[in-house]
């Protein structure tokens, strides 16, 4: 499960169920790590979170969640929708997100990886990716995105560009994190409802688990497709070479340490 998904599970469980804990990201503990004072480590991680715009990724997950709910529940009661939106905004707030991410990076601190992350995001290409991601996270872009994607029907992107987008999606856990967050919301919602269901109703709900598994598989494909379309729009201002360089960074040991 990606860090984004773990944060979603932690936050929503805290709101709806209480008592959840966040597992630290799996890392290779046998690798020798450079030592640094706690204050120095914290300062370096704070700087990496700042320059990387990593919070933009969470904002995009929250926007995808809301869009998915809207698309699949056009008749959702207005009061329920407002409550759910407030819940998502709280669960995916910068503070709720940054604290466990920072702790996971601190627990698995690697001075070399941190330096390489900071170097990448201070390169012109790294700064450009952050600007594009920040712009892509701004609300009210649905129409502009649809117009841009429509132009691609007659002007297909190069194979190199498509491959780079796929690599960025996989390495940044964009689709995986979004699907994990959606699944966390559904689980939290269902468990909250089950608390007030009769025992017989709970048994019937358990029998529907197979059908829900089929739905989840279909939803995963839908989410992946929508995320890839979104990334095509978000990175439209980047060259194929810049996208390839970004994918290579995300797939590097330092990129995996920062995003996994």
C-alpha positions as CSV (number, residue, x, y, z in Angstrom):
1,X,0.0,0.0,0.0
2,X,1.4,3.4,-0.9
3,X,2.0,6.1,1.7
4,X,-0.9,8.1,0.4
5,X,-3.2,5.1,0.9
6,X,-1.8,4.5,4.4
7,X,-2.4,8.1,5.3
8,X,-6.0,7.8,4.0
9,X,-6.6,4.7,6.1
10,X,-5.1,6.3,9.2
11,X,-7.0,9.6,8.9
12,X,-10.4,8.1,8.0
13,X,-10.2,5.4,10.6
14,X,-9.4,8.1,13.2
15,X,-12.5,10.0,12.1
16,X,-14.9,7.1,11.7
17,X,-13.6,4.1,13.7
18,X,-10.7,5.4,15.9
19,X,-7.7,3.4,17.0
20,X,-5.8,3.0,13.8
21,X,-2.0,3.2,13.6
22,X,0.2,4.1,10.6
23,X,2.8,1.5,9.6
24,X,6.2,2.9,8.7
25,X,7.2,2.6,5.1
26,X,9.1,-0.6,4.3
27,X,12.8,0.1,3.8
28,X,16.0,-2.0,3.5
29,X,17.2,-1.9,7.1
30,X,20.5,-3.6,6.3
31,X,21.8,-0.6,4.3
32,X,24.2,1.5,6.2
33,X,22.8,5.0,6.8
34,X,24.6,8.2,7.4
35,X,24.0,9.6,10.9
36,X,22.7,13.1,11.5
37,X,21.4,15.0,14.5
38,X,17.6,14.8,14.9
39,X,17.2,18.6,14.3
40,X,19.4,18.4,11.2
41,X,17.3,15.5,9.9
42,X,14.0,17.2,10.6
43,X,15.2,20.4,8.9
44,X,16.3,18.5,5.8
45,X,13.1,16.6,5.5
46,X,11.0,19.8,6.0
47,X,13.0,21.4,3.2
48,X,12.4,18.4,0.9
49,X,8.7,18.4,1.5
50,X,8.7,22.2,0.8
51,X,10.6,22.2,-2.4
52,X,9.1,19.0,-3.8
53,X,5.5,20.2,-3.5
54,X,4.7,16.8,-2.3
55,X,1.5,18.2,-0.8
56,X,0.3,18.8,-4.3
57,X,0.0,15.1,-4.7
58,X,-2.3,14.8,-1.7
59,X,-4.5,17.7,-3.0
60,X,-4.9,15.9,-6.3
61,X,-5.9,12.7,-4.5
62,X,-8.6,14.6,-2.6
63,X,-9.8,16.2,-5.8
64,X,-10.0,12.7,-7.5
65,X,-11.9,11.4,-4.5
66,X,-14.5,14.1,-4.8
67,X,-14.8,13.7,-8.5
68,X,-15.2,10.0,-8.3
69,X,-17.9,10.4,-5.7
70,X,-19.7,12.9,-7.8
71,X,-19.4,10.8,-10.9
72,X,-20.8,7.7,-9.2
73,X,-23.4,9.3,-7.0
74,X,-25.2,12.1,-9.1
75,X,-28.2,12.0,-6.7
76,X,-26.2,12.1,-3.5
77,X,-28.1,14.0,-0.8
78,X,-26.8,17.5,-0.4
79,X,-26.4,17.3,3.4
80,X,-24.6,14.0,3.1
81,X,-22.4,15.4,0.4
82,X,-21.4,18.4,2.5
83,X,-20.6,16.1,5.5
84,X,-18.5,13.8,3.3
85,X,-16.7,16.8,1.8
86,X,-15.8,18.1,5.2
87,X,-14.7,14.7,6.3
88,X,-12.4,14.3,3.3
89,X,-11.0,17.9,3.7
90,X,-10.1,17.1,7.3
91,X,-8.7,13.6,6.6
92,X,-6.6,14.8,3.7
93,X,-5.6,18.2,5.2
94,X,-1.9,19.2,4.8
95,X,-1.4,18.7,8.6
96,X,-3.0,15.2,8.6
97,X,-0.9,14.3,5.7
98,X,2.5,15.8,6.4
99,X,2.9,14.5,9.9
100,X,2.9,10.7,9.2
101,X,4.9,11.2,5.9
102,X,7.5,13.2,7.7
103,X,7.7,10.6,10.5
104,X,8.1,7.8,8.0
105,X,11.0,9.7,6.3
106,X,12.5,10.5,9.6
107,X,12.3,6.8,10.8
108,X,14.0,5.7,7.6
109,X,16.4,8.6,7.2
110,X,19.0,8.4,4.6
111,X,21.3,11.5,4.1
112,X,22.4,10.4,0.6
113,X,18.8,9.9,-0.6
114,X,17.7,13.2,1.0
115,X,20.6,15.1,-0.7
116,X,19.7,13.6,-4.1
117,X,16.0,14.5,-3.6
118,X,17.0,18.1,-2.8
119,X,19.3,18.3,-5.8
120,X,16.7,17.0,-8.2
121,X,14.0,19.5,-7.0
122,X,16.5,22.4,-7.3
123,X,17.2,21.5,-10.9
124,X,15.3,23.5,-13.5
125,X,13.4,20.4,-14.6
126,X,12.5,19.5,-11.0
127,X,11.2,23.0,-10.3
128,X,9.2,22.9,-13.5
129,X,7.5,19.6,-12.5
130,X,6.5,21.2,-9.2
131,X,5.0,24.2,-10.9
132,X,3.1,22.0,-13.3
133,X,1.8,19.8,-10.5
134,X,0.8,22.9,-8.5
135,X,-1.1,24.3,-11.5
136,X,-2.7,20.9,-12.1
137,X,-4.0,20.8,-8.5
138,X,-5.9,24.0,-8.8
139,X,-9.7,23.6,-8.9
140,X,-12.0,24.4,-11.8
141,X,-10.0,22.9,-14.7
142,X,-12.4,20.2,-15.8
143,X,-13.5,22.0,-19.0
144,X,-9.9,23.0,-20.0
145,X,-8.7,19.5,-19.4
146,X,-11.5,18.0,-21.5
147,X,-10.7,20.4,-24.3
148,X,-7.0,19.5,-24.2
149,X,-7.7,15.8,-24.1
150,X,-10.1,16.2,-27.1
151,X,-7.2,17.6,-29.2
152,X,-5.2,14.4,-28.5
153,X,-7.8,12.4,-30.4
154,X,-6.5,13.8,-33.7
155,X,-2.9,14.4,-32.5
156,X,-1.7,11.3,-30.7
157,X,1.2,11.8,-28.2
158,X,4.4,10.1,-29.1
159,X,5.0,6.6,-27.7
160,X,7.9,8.0,-25.7
161,X,5.6,10.5,-24.0
162,X,3.0,7.9,-23.2
163,X,5.6,5.5,-21.7
164,X,7.0,8.3,-19.6
165,X,3.5,9.2,-18.3
166,X,2.9,5.6,-17.4
167,X,6.3,5.4,-15.6
168,X,5.5,8.6,-13.6
169,X,2.1,7.3,-12.6
170,X,3.5,4.0,-11.4
171,X,6.6,5.4,-9.6
172,X,4.7,8.3,-7.9
173,X,1.9,5.8,-6.9
174,X,-0.7,8.3,-8.3
175,X,-3.3,5.6,-9.4
176,X,-2.4,3.3,-6.6
177,X,-2.7,6.0,-4.0
178,X,-6.0,7.3,-5.4
179,X,-7.6,3.8,-5.5
180,X,-6.3,3.1,-2.0
181,X,-7.8,6.3,-0.7
182,X,-11.2,5.5,-2.4
183,X,-11.1,2.0,-0.9
184,X,-10.4,3.5,2.6
185,X,-13.3,5.9,2.3
186,X,-15.6,3.0,1.3
187,X,-14.4,0.8,4.1
188,X,-14.7,3.5,6.6
189,X,-18.2,4.4,5.4
190,X,-19.4,0.8,5.4
191,X,-18.0,0.0,8.8
192,X,-19.6,3.1,10.2
193,X,-23.0,2.0,8.8
194,X,-22.5,-1.6,10.0
195,X,-22.4,-0.3,13.6
196,X,-26.1,0.5,13.4
197,X,-27.1,-2.6,11.3
198,X,-28.9,-5.6,12.7
199,X,-26.9,-8.9,12.9
200,X,-29.0,-10.4,10.1
201,X,-28.3,-7.3,7.9
202,X,-24.6,-7.6,8.7
203,X,-24.6,-11.2,7.5
204,X,-26.2,-10.2,4.2
205,X,-23.6,-7.5,3.8
206,X,-20.8,-10.0,4.3
207,X,-22.3,-12.2,1.6
208,X,-21.9,-9.3,-0.8
209,X,-18.2,-9.1,-0.4
210,X,-17.5,-11.1,-3.7
211,X,-19.6,-8.6,-5.6
212,X,-17.7,-5.8,-4.0
213,X,-14.4,-7.4,-5.0
214,X,-15.6,-7.4,-8.7
215,X,-16.6,-3.7,-8.4
216,X,-13.2,-2.8,-6.9
217,X,-11.4,-4.4,-9.8
218,X,-13.5,-2.5,-12.2
219,X,-13.0,0.7,-10.2
220,X,-9.2,0.2,-10.2
221,X,-9.2,0.2,-14.0
222,X,-11.4,3.3,-14.1
223,X,-9.3,5.2,-11.6
224,X,-6.1,4.3,-13.5
225,X,-7.5,5.5,-16.8
226,X,-8.7,8.8,-15.3
227,X,-5.4,9.4,-13.5
228,X,-3.5,8.9,-16.7
229,X,-5.7,11.3,-18.5
230,X,-5.2,13.8,-15.7
231,X,-1.4,13.4,-15.9
232,X,-1.4,13.9,-19.6
233,X,-3.1,17.3,-19.0
234,X,-1.0,18.2,-15.9
235,X,2.3,17.7,-17.7
236,X,1.3,19.0,-21.1
237,X,3.9,21.8,-20.7
238,X,6.8,19.4,-20.2
239,X,8.9,18.0,-23.0
240,X,9.3,14.3,-23.6
241,X,12.9,14.6,-22.3
242,X,11.8,16.3,-19.2
243,X,9.1,13.7,-18.5
244,X,11.7,10.9,-19.0
245,X,14.1,12.6,-16.6
246,X,11.3,12.9,-14.0
247,X,10.4,9.3,-14.4
248,X,14.1,8.3,-14.0
249,X,14.3,10.3,-10.7
250,X,11.1,8.8,-9.3
251,X,12.4,5.3,-10.2
252,X,15.8,5.9,-8.5
253,X,16.6,4.7,-5.0
254,X,16.2,8.3,-3.7
255,X,12.8,8.7,-5.5
256,X,11.5,5.4,-4.1
257,X,12.6,6.4,-0.6
258,X,10.8,9.7,-0.9
259,X,7.5,8.5,-2.5
260,X,7.2,4.8,-1.4
